[in-house]
Amino acid sequence: MTARRPAEPAPPARRPQARKYVNVAAAELLARCFPGMVPARVIEEALREKAAREGRLPGRRT
């Protein structure tokens, strides 16, 4: 007869992955103001405009 092994403990609960580029407020703005648009494109355009205003963008990339 084989001895019963104790039940293995459950694996630790995984935390949801942290948002790296879009926080909750930005996600809400994207959903409310730019529904149906690709979030990456909206963010790229906003960053490009901000960089141009601040003189950090040498020229427009096509």
Secondary structure, 3 states (H helix, E strand, C coil): CCCCCCCCCCCCCCCCCCCCCCCHHHHHHHHHHCCCCCHHHHHHHHHHHHHHHCCCCCCCCC
